[in-house]
Amino acid sequence: MNLMRLKAITKKEFIQIYRDPRSLGMAVAIPMLLLVLFGYALTLDVDNVPIVIWDQDKSSVSRDFILNFKNSPYFNIIGYCDNYRDIEMLIDTNKAIMALIIPVDFSKLIRTNKEVGVQLLVDGSDSNTATIATGYVNSIVSAYNKNCMISATQKVGLSYTALIDMRARVWFNTDLKSRNYIIPGLIAVIMMVIAALLTSLTVAREWDRGTMEQLISTPVTSYELIAGKFIPYFAIAVFDVLVAVLMGQFVFRVPFRGSVVLLFALSCLFLTGALCLGILISIVTKTQFLASQLAFITSFLPAFLLSGFAFPISNMPNVIRQLTYLIPTRYFVVILKGIYLKGVGLKILAPQVILLMLFALVVVVLANRKLQKKVA
């Protein structure tokens, strides 16, 4: 790669940024797409909540209590643990959002009509889901207490009055403030939209203005042309991330528990894929109007609806859930929430990082192959 040619293309693109502040158009098909996506993906119901159970008592009474969660349509018992370390790992990796810990003397205390303390650990990263799911737990406990009291009064000589005291403890978002959950996810959505829309007009603008033929006649290679158009918008996007992080910290007061270096490193990885996706769209469409429409459809709508930012993926139909694996914002949302609220590192976020690297590699290779230095 020739640095002089790369510098010339980069300088040219910076000039174009100031000269062409066009607004992005909207296609007729967008309302139809919105209807389809909202109809299948939008749901405010919270069910199939993944929960893990640690039964320290392991008695018939505790198993009877657990059966209430197993038979409930609102919970999905993903497994049983015997220590807090495994519980923490399951919650950190988003495999479970709740953990129920039943004490050793559970059955003994219930049979002697004494109060029983059952611990409930809740992932408060999603305050809405955490609040609703905690309400479901309290409802099950109340129904269990009532049924046991009725059973005790109907059977002569049986002293069996359940007195379960559910002690819920919320992790990561103790106050269950929605902004602590929304801001990290919103940063991911905004960065995806900004990155894809900014670069979606770069190559298409050259075709519309008739300057692409001049670039083709120069010694500039495909990689140099893509890199030259990538660098200015990459700098702008990184600055946008900085502004968003500062606003989250000082304006919205969102707690930041992770590594700033890791946050910006993974943001750069995500932006690389998102910006190159916009360049790929610009290369394929060759017209600014179509490029802006396609960039909007492939960035904002999937990022907002199918990334898990606004609506739980577990509540979507199976076909839509499978489709979400193709949305890079899904992985970036997990990364930002993990770094912001949980303070986790690469060990926990490794799967998401690998998938973002794969996404960036694929779009870079496709963009280079699609950019042919010849006039049709």
C-alpha positions as CSV (number, residue, x, y, z in Angstrom):
1,M,0.0,0.0,0.0
2,N,1.5,3.3,-1.1
3,L,1.3,5.9,1.7
4,M,1.4,8.9,-0.7
5,R,-1.6,7.7,-2.6
6,L,-3.4,6.7,0.6
7,K,-2.8,10.2,2.0
8,A,-4.2,11.8,-1.2
9,I,-7.4,9.7,-1.1
10,T,-7.9,10.4,2.6
11,K,-7.4,14.2,2.1
12,K,-9.8,14.2,-0.8
13,E,-12.4,12.4,1.3
14,F,-12.0,14.9,4.2
15,I,-12.8,17.7,1.6
16,Q,-15.9,15.8,0.4
17,I,-17.2,15.5,3.9
18,Y,-17.3,19.3,4.3
19,R,-18.7,19.9,0.8
20,D,-21.6,17.3,0.8
21,P,-23.8,17.5,3.9
22,R,-26.7,15.8,2.3
23,S,-29.7,14.5,4.2
24,L,-30.5,10.8,3.9
25,G,-33.7,9.7,2.1
26,M,-36.2,7.2,3.1
27,A,-37.6,4.4,0.9
28,V,-41.2,3.4,0.3
29,A,-40.3,-0.1,1.5
30,I,-39.2,1.1,4.9
31,P,-42.8,1.3,6.4
32,M,-43.5,-2.3,5.1
33,L,-40.3,-3.5,6.7
34,L,-41.1,-1.8,9.9
35,L,-44.5,-3.5,10.0
36,V,-43.0,-6.9,9.5
37,L,-40.2,-6.4,12.1
38,F,-42.5,-4.9,14.7
39,G,-45.1,-7.5,14.1
40,Y,-42.7,-10.4,14.8
41,A,-40.0,-8.9,17.0
42,L,-41.9,-6.4,19.2
43,T,-43.2,-7.8,22.4
44,L,-43.2,-6.4,25.9
45,D,-44.0,-9.6,27.6
46,V,-41.3,-11.2,29.8
47,D,-41.4,-15.0,29.8
48,N,-38.9,-17.9,29.7
49,V,-36.7,-16.1,32.1
50,P,-33.5,-18.1,32.4
51,I,-32.9,-19.0,36.1
52,V,-30.4,-21.2,37.9
53,I,-31.1,-22.9,41.2
54,W,-28.8,-23.8,44.1
55,D,-30.7,-26.2,46.3
56,Q,-28.7,-26.6,49.5
57,D,-31.4,-28.4,51.3
58,K,-32.1,-31.1,48.7
59,S,-35.2,-32.3,50.5
60,S,-38.7,-33.2,49.2
61,V,-40.0,-29.9,50.6
62,S,-37.4,-27.9,48.6
63,R,-38.0,-30.0,45.5
64,D,-41.7,-29.2,45.9
65,F,-40.9,-25.5,46.1
66,I,-38.7,-25.7,43.0
67,L,-41.5,-27.4,41.1
68,N,-43.5,-24.2,41.2
69,F,-40.8,-22.5,39.1
70,K,-40.4,-25.5,36.8
71,N,-44.1,-25.6,36.0
72,S,-44.3,-21.8,35.5
73,P,-44.4,-20.5,31.9
74,Y,-42.4,-17.4,33.0
75,F,-39.2,-19.3,34.0
76,N,-36.8,-21.6,32.3
77,I,-34.5,-23.5,34.7
78,I,-31.3,-23.8,32.8
79,G,-29.5,-25.8,35.5
80,Y,-28.5,-26.4,39.1
81,C,-25.4,-25.1,40.8
82,D,-23.6,-25.8,44.1
83,N,-21.5,-22.7,44.5
84,Y,-21.6,-18.9,43.9
85,R,-18.7,-19.0,41.4
86,D,-20.8,-21.0,38.9
87,I,-23.8,-18.7,39.5
88,E,-21.6,-15.6,38.9
89,M,-20.2,-17.1,35.6
90,L,-23.7,-17.9,34.3
91,I,-25.0,-14.4,35.0
92,D,-21.8,-12.8,33.6
93,T,-22.2,-14.7,30.4
94,N,-25.9,-13.8,30.1
95,K,-26.9,-17.5,30.3
96,A,-29.0,-16.7,33.4
97,I,-30.5,-13.5,34.7
98,M,-31.7,-14.9,38.0
99,A,-30.4,-17.3,40.6
100,L,-32.4,-18.9,43.5
101,I,-30.5,-20.1,46.5
102,I,-32.4,-22.3,48.9
103,P,-30.7,-22.6,52.4
104,V,-29.7,-25.9,54.1
105,D,-32.4,-25.7,56.8
106,F,-35.2,-24.9,54.4
107,S,-37.5,-27.9,55.1
108,K,-36.7,-27.8,58.8
109,L,-37.7,-24.2,59.3
110,I,-40.9,-24.6,57.3
111,R,-42.0,-27.7,59.2
112,T,-41.4,-25.8,62.5
113,N,-43.4,-22.8,61.3
114,K,-40.3,-20.5,61.3
115,E,-39.4,-17.9,58.7
116,V,-37.2,-19.1,55.9
117,G,-34.8,-16.8,54.1
118,V,-34.5,-17.7,50.4
119,Q,-31.9,-15.6,48.4
120,L,-32.7,-14.4,44.9
121,L,-29.9,-12.9,42.8
122,V,-31.0,-10.8,39.9
123,D,-29.1,-9.4,37.0
124,G,-30.2,-5.8,36.9
125,S,-28.6,-4.9,33.6
126,D,-32.0,-4.9,32.1
127,S,-34.0,-3.1,34.7
128,N,-37.4,-3.7,33.1
129,T,-36.9,-7.5,32.8
130,A,-35.4,-7.7,36.3
131,T,-38.4,-5.8,37.8
132,I,-41.0,-7.9,36.1
133,A,-39.2,-11.2,36.7
134,T,-38.8,-10.4,40.4
135,G,-42.6,-9.7,40.6
136,Y,-43.2,-13.2,39.1
137,V,-41.0,-14.7,41.8
138,N,-42.8,-12.9,44.5
139,S,-46.1,-14.1,43.1
140,I,-45.0,-17.7,43.1
141,V,-43.8,-17.5,46.7
142,S,-47.0,-15.9,47.8
143,A,-49.1,-18.7,46.1
144,Y,-46.8,-21.3,47.6
145,N,-47.3,-19.9,51.1
146,K,-51.0,-19.7,50.7
147,N,-51.3,-23.3,49.4
148,C,-49.2,-24.6,52.3
149,M,-51.3,-22.8,54.9
150,I,-54.5,-24.2,53.3
151,S,-53.0,-27.7,53.3
152,A,-52.0,-27.4,57.0
153,T,-55.5,-26.4,58.1
154,Q,-57.2,-29.2,56.1
155,K,-55.1,-32.0,57.5
156,V,-55.7,-32.8,61.2
157,G,-52.6,-32.7,63.4
158,L,-50.3,-31.4,60.6
159,S,-48.4,-28.3,61.5
160,Y,-47.0,-27.1,58.2
161,T,-47.1,-23.4,57.6
162,A,-44.7,-22.0,55.0
163,L,-43.1,-18.7,56.0
164,I,-40.7,-18.0,53.2
165,D,-39.0,-14.7,53.2
166,M,-37.7,-14.0,49.7
167,R,-34.6,-11.8,50.0
168,A,-33.9,-10.4,46.5
169,R,-30.5,-8.9,45.8
170,V,-30.0,-7.1,42.5
171,W,-26.6,-7.2,40.8
172,F,-25.0,-4.6,38.5
173,N,-27.9,-2.1,38.6
174,T,-28.9,-2.0,42.2
175,D,-31.4,0.9,41.8
176,L,-32.9,-0.7,38.7
177,K,-32.6,2.6,36.8
178,S,-33.6,2.2,33.2
179,R,-31.0,4.7,31.9
180,N,-28.2,2.5,33.2
181,Y,-29.4,-0.2,30.9
182,I,-30.5,2.0,28.0
183,I,-27.4,4.2,27.5
184,P,-24.8,1.4,26.8
185,G,-27.2,-0.3,24.4
186,L,-28.1,3.1,22.8
187,I,-24.4,3.8,22.2
188,A,-24.1,0.6,20.2
189,V,-27.2,1.4,18.1
190,I,-26.1,4.9,17.4
191,M,-22.6,3.9,16.4
192,M,-23.9,1.3,14.0
193,V,-26.3,3.7,12.3
194,I,-23.7,6.6,12.2
195,A,-20.9,4.4,10.8
196,A,-23.0,2.7,8.1
197,L,-24.7,5.9,7.0
198,L,-21.6,8.0,6.9
199,T,-19.7,5.7,4.6
200,S,-22.7,4.5,2.5
201,L,-22.3,7.6,0.2
202,T,-18.5,7.5,-0.3
203,V,-18.1,5.4,-3.4
204,A,-21.6,6.1,-4.7
205,R,-20.9,9.8,-4.7
206,E,-17.9,9.2,-7.0
207,W,-20.2,7.4,-9.5
208,D,-22.9,10.1,-9.3
209,R,-20.4,12.9,-9.9
210,G,-18.5,11.2,-12.6
211,T,-15.2,11.3,-10.8
212,M,-15.0,7.5,-10.4
213,E,-13.5,7.2,-13.9
214,Q,-10.7,9.5,-12.9
215,L,-9.9,7.4,-9.8
216,I,-9.9,4.3,-11.9
217,S,-7.3,5.7,-14.3
218,T,-4.9,6.4,-11.4
219,P,-2.5,3.9,-9.9
220,V,-4.6,3.8,-6.7
221,T,-5.4,0.2,-5.7
222,S,-8.7,-1.1,-4.4
223,Y,-7.4,-1.4,-0.8
224,E,-5.9,2.1,-1.0
225,L,-9.2,3.6,-2.2
226,I,-11.2,1.8,0.5
227,A,-8.6,2.7,3.2
228,G,-8.5,6.3,2.1
229,K,-12.3,6.6,2.4
230,F,-12.3,4.7,5.6
231,I,-9.8,6.7,7.7
232,P,-11.7,10.1,7.8
233,Y,-15.0,8.5,8.9
234,F,-13.2,6.2,11.4
235,A,-11.7,9.3,13.1
236,I,-15.2,10.9,13.2
237,A,-16.8,7.7,14.6
238,V,-14.1,7.3,17.3
239,F,-14.8,10.9,18.3
240,D,-18.5,10.1,18.5
241,V,-17.7,7.2,20.8
242,L,-15.7,9.5,23.0
243,V,-18.6,12.0,23.2
244,A,-21.1,9.3,23.9
245,V,-19.0,7.8,26.7
246,L,-18.4,11.3,28.3
247,M,-22.2,12.0,28.1
248,G,-23.0,8.7,29.7
249,Q,-20.6,9.4,32.5
250,F,-21.2,13.0,33.3
251,V,-24.7,13.7,31.9
252,F,-26.6,10.5,32.6
253,R,-24.4,9.3,35.4
254,V,-24.3,5.7,34.2
255,P,-21.9,3.6,36.3
256,F,-18.7,2.5,34.5
257,R,-17.1,-0.5,36.1
258,G,-14.9,-1.8,33.3
259,S,-11.7,-0.9,31.4
260,V,-11.8,2.3,29.3
261,V,-9.0,0.9,27.1
262,L,-10.9,-2.2,26.4
263,L,-14.0,-0.2,25.7
264,F,-12.3,1.9,23.0
265,A,-10.4,-1.1,21.6
266,L,-13.5,-3.1,21.0
267,S,-15.4,0.0,19.8
268,C,-12.7,0.4,17.1
269,L,-13.2,-3.2,16.1
270,F,-17.0,-2.8,15.8
271,L,-16.6,0.5,13.9
272,T,-14.2,-1.1,11.5
273,G,-16.9,-3.6,10.5
274,A,-19.7,-1.1,10.5
275,L,-17.8,1.5,8.4
276,C,-16.7,-1.1,5.9
277,L,-20.3,-2.3,5.7
278,G,-21.3,1.2,4.6
279,I,-18.5,1.2,2.0
280,L,-19.6,-2.2,0.7
281,I,-23.2,-0.9,0.3
282,S,-21.9,2.2,-1.5
283,I,-19.8,0.0,-3.9
284,V,-22.7,-2.3,-4.7
285,T,-25.5,0.3,-5.2
286,K,-23.4,3.0,-7.0
287,T,-26.1,5.6,-6.4
288,Q,-26.3,7.8,-3.3
289,F,-30.1,7.6,-3.0
290,L,-30.2,3.8,-3.0
291,A,-27.1,3.6,-0.8
292,S,-28.7,5.7,1.9
293,Q,-31.9,3.7,1.8
294,L,-30.1,0.4,2.0
295,A,-27.7,1.6,4.7
296,F,-30.7,2.7,6.9
297,I,-32.5,-0.6,6.4
298,T,-29.4,-2.7,7.2
299,S,-28.2,-0.6,10.2
300,F,-30.9,1.2,12.2
301,L,-33.7,-1.3,12.0
302,P,-31.8,-4.5,12.8
303,A,-29.7,-2.7,15.4
304,F,-32.8,-1.3,17.2
305,L,-35.1,-4.2,16.9
306,L,-33.0,-7.4,16.7
307,S,-29.9,-6.6,18.8
308,G,-31.5,-7.2,22.2
309,F,-31.2,-3.5,23.0
310,A,-34.9,-2.7,23.1
311,F,-36.6,-6.1,23.2
312,P,-35.5,-9.4,24.7
313,I,-34.3,-11.8,22.1
314,S,-35.5,-14.8,24.1
315,N,-39.1,-13.6,23.6
316,M,-38.9,-13.5,19.8
317,P,-40.0,-16.4,17.5
318,N,-37.4,-19.0,16.7
319,V,-36.9,-17.8,13.1
320,I,-36.3,-14.2,14.3
321,R,-33.9,-15.4,17.0
322,Q,-31.8,-17.2,14.5
323,L,-31.7,-14.1,12.4
324,T,-30.3,-12.0,15.3
325,Y,-27.0,-14.0,15.1
326,L,-26.3,-12.1,11.8
327,I,-26.7,-8.7,13.5
328,P,-23.3,-7.4,14.7
329,T,-24.9,-4.9,17.0
330,R,-26.2,-7.8,19.1
331,Y,-22.6,-8.6,20.1
332,F,-21.6,-5.0,20.7
333,V,-24.6,-4.4,23.0
334,V,-23.5,-7.4,25.1
335,I,-19.9,-6.0,25.1
336,L,-20.9,-2.5,26.2
337,K,-23.3,-3.7,28.9
338,G,-20.7,-6.1,30.2
339,I,-18.0,-3.5,30.4
340,Y,-20.2,-0.7,31.7
341,L,-22.4,-2.5,34.3
342,K,-20.5,-5.8,35.1
343,G,-16.9,-4.7,34.6
344,V,-16.1,-8.0,32.8
345,G,-13.0,-8.5,30.6
346,L,-11.9,-10.3,27.5
347,K,-12.3,-13.7,29.2
348,I,-16.1,-13.3,29.4
349,L,-16.5,-11.2,26.1
350,A,-14.3,-13.5,24.0
351,P,-17.2,-15.0,22.0
352,Q,-18.6,-11.6,21.1
353,V,-15.1,-10.3,20.2
354,I,-14.4,-13.2,17.9
355,L,-17.7,-12.8,16.0
356,L,-17.1,-9.0,15.6
357,M,-13.6,-9.8,14.2
358,L,-15.2,-12.3,11.8
359,F,-17.8,-9.7,10.7
360,A,-15.2,-7.0,10.1
361,L,-13.0,-9.4,8.1
362,V,-15.9,-10.5,5.9
363,V,-17.1,-7.0,5.0
364,V,-13.5,-5.8,4.3
365,V,-12.8,-8.7,1.9
366,L,-16.2,-8.4,0.2
367,A,-15.7,-4.6,-0.2
368,N,-12.3,-5.2,-1.8
369,R,-13.6,-7.8,-4.2
370,K,-16.7,-5.8,-5.2
371,L,-14.7,-2.7,-6.0
372,Q,-13.5,-3.3,-9.6
373,K,-11.2,-0.7,-11.1
374,K,-13.0,-0.7,-14.5
375,V,-16.0,0.9,-16.1
376,A,-18.8,-1.4,-16.9
